[in-house]
Amino acid sequence: MTIAPDDARRSASHLYRAMHDLVQSVDDTVPGRFEITKEGIVHDMTSPVGRHELTTLRLRKRLERVMPEEIVAHTGEPDVEDEPEGVMRRPDVMVIAEADMDVEGPVDPQAIMAVVEVVSRSSPDNDWVAKMRDYPLIGIPVYAVFDPRTGAGAVLTDIHATPAGPRYATRKDFVYGEDVTIGEWTIPTDGLPLYSGAPSAEPA
């Protein structure tokens, strides 16, 4: 049997809506965070909660100190959704104009200036692999990853086309203690917590 492109798109859309409805039905009743990727539903337990959330808090505050008042480093809901691509994410921090958050439902990824993710100990590949694929796919121009397991991270920019789909062309690695530039703004990374048992990071 041959499936026409329009039929394939409708089938993919129905599958996405089914996953979306499932996520909405369990999101408030099951611990952790549910997101939808090109490979299906991801359940991130975001463990350990304390140091993950402390890292997110400190990054948000440091970004907002150097950004104009009309730009925010937002944490929490709403989700970022690109239904045609079948992706729904909830970044740890999204850099966005406050005016662009005045919407009903999910945020348009085209409105986002940058996304920051703090790697969770329970599912590091979600941040280092899946999101590195999904964010350029939906047009997020800057993706910054902070990894409390290692005290290091990377900032990815410059989306370009590849045979496997859109990917970031530029990656700048850093270790905690160095200043890091995310979009137009530079922040310090000293004093960010590490997960228990993680090696301490020293600037190169």
Phi, psi and omega in degrees: 000136178263132177255120179290154180306319180296321177295319179297319179295319179295320179297317179296321179295319178296319179296317179298315180298323179295316178295319179299315180296322178296314179300316180298326184285334184249353189300326183266358185246344182243133180300152179097192186230135178253134177225161180245128180239179177296341182259000180124200183276135176247133176248112182254116180285347178050062184243143353283140189297314188303305184285330174298310182291326178295319176299313179301316180299313183294323178293318178300312183295321181292321177295315184291339175293330187252357181263156174300156184300328183282352177256136181237153171254092190271140175241151178090199181290160006277173176285166170254123188228134170233091186298318179302326178273351180072039183231131171224117182236157173234090184299152173297317177221131171241130177267120189204150173293136182304324181297330182283354176270356181277068182224158171270128178087202186294159177277142175287123181300336180292343180273350187272134180271327180196156175233139176240131176237140173256121185296131176271145181295328186284334184212067182297329180295337177298321181274320186274339183241297187295313181289331176294337175272316187287322186294316175294330179299323182260007170090020176287116189288331182226129178233117179250131182243127176244128187242100180290353174288328187240347185068038181211177179185194182203152172243125184246135184214180172063074178293134176218161182280139173225166177302334180269002182114180180299137178218160174282134182270335186240132178229125177243111180277154178212164171241152179303137184112338177271156170284144183232134178259123179241108186065240181263004191236137181248132181229155174281156177241009177291151176079008176280136185286155174250154173291153180303132180087355179282146177290147177286146182256139175240144178302144179288000000 
